[in-house]
Amino acid sequence: MEEFDFDQVIDRRGTYSYKYDGLQKVFGTNDLLPMWVADMDFAVPSSVVKAIRRRAEHPIYGYTFRPESYYESIVRWMDKRHGWNIEREWIQYSPGVVPALNMVVQGFTDPGDGVILQSPVYHPFFHAIHLNHRKLLNNQLIKLEDNTYVFDFDDLVEKAKEAKLLLLSNPHNPVGRSWNEEELRHLGEICVENNVLIVSDEIHADLTLPGHRHIPLANLSEEIACHTITCMAPSKTFNLAGLSTSSVIISDPEVRKRFKEITESLHIGMGNLFGMEASQAAYNHGAEWLNALLEYIQGNIDYARSFLKENLPEIVMSPIEATYLLWLDFLNTGMTGEALHDFMISKAKVGGNDGSMYGPGGEGFLRLNIACPRRVVEEAFTRIYNAFNAISK
Ligand SMILES: Cc1ncc(COP(=O)(O)O)c(C=O)c1O
């Protein structure tokens, strides 16, 4: 069995990494541990490097197309990993999930139409609504006593009456929920009854942690499938975000036809040569790497949870069922907004994401990306602890 070394610290500075080389521009300083942008500090599976190297050695990188083997690798992955039996024809290409969300908003709704999201949620969902001049309908998540989040179904029933589209994060970034079958079925049925189309953004599906199971929304019933456009990608799973390759899975022929018209009009279908090679290699040979990765991430989450419990009990961490993103509640510390931002950047020197960027419900929270070697996670929490002690004196 191949050994995977997730403990290895790899210097990413000087590689045009947004997470590292973008620090100065975004935070005003380079002097931070970068734990913000959602990519990982781990090397990709060796099969991916080999596939890219092999292709790079041929010195012509002209227009391309995706071969049948590319589609077959996705079909097999969805079946094996998620028990979802999809057909090859259902798979459409998009350079990214966020572009796909926007294409759906533009192609399936009109300016002024209601689009639902569920805050706190990944901030480009807001942009997809505002920048396309649609009406934002926020079906805010409910936070329970134990810091778990659930859907607000009573509110959803009302919002669905005036909505054309719902943008779902499944699993949810940033609150870490892997929505269960009952929750998804209920949400799907409300949308079907009100003829609301759903974009189920399942980019974090493969990062569902041990003990939990990802449910593809469109696999729940024929009716729900007809109302669902699913976005999937190897980018989060295998750390390939710079290769611009993702899939939009649509079983309904009419919905698929419309989506195809949009991608054809934009002429983006040819895609990225290296992304295609990497995606195939990862789906075909990356399962063992992914299993080891998920164990490692779980270890990082466990470390963070016990560190906070022992040393900083006023910072509350939500249960994480999927993703490598911690969702930390600082409200008990009395620091929100500017004060929290200043504490993290000037005092702790850890670059996380302010919760407020994820909309209502995010104020006073911090999203921290722990997809990095354990010793970096340890360093981050030690920095936060020391900074806390310094300001409490
Ligand atoms: C929920 C969610 N959707 C989409 C993306 C990004 O997708 P892409 O880079 O394919 O546009 C992210 C990245 O963090 C995400 O968390």
The ligand as an ORCA input file, in Angstrom:
! r2SCAN-3c Opt
* xyz 0 1
  C     -19.511     25.558     -1.761
  C     -18.465     25.912     -2.768
  N     -18.787     25.988     -4.064
  C     -17.874     26.311     -5.013
  C     -16.555     26.564     -4.679
  C     -15.560     26.951     -5.741
  O     -15.836     26.339     -6.912
  P     -14.979     26.631     -8.239
  O     -13.587     26.944     -7.803
  O     -15.098     25.350     -8.989
  O     -15.652     27.756     -8.920
  C     -16.181     26.497     -3.336
  C     -14.791     26.818     -2.959
  O     -14.485     27.082     -1.837
  C     -17.140     26.159     -2.368
  O     -16.827     26.073     -1.085
*
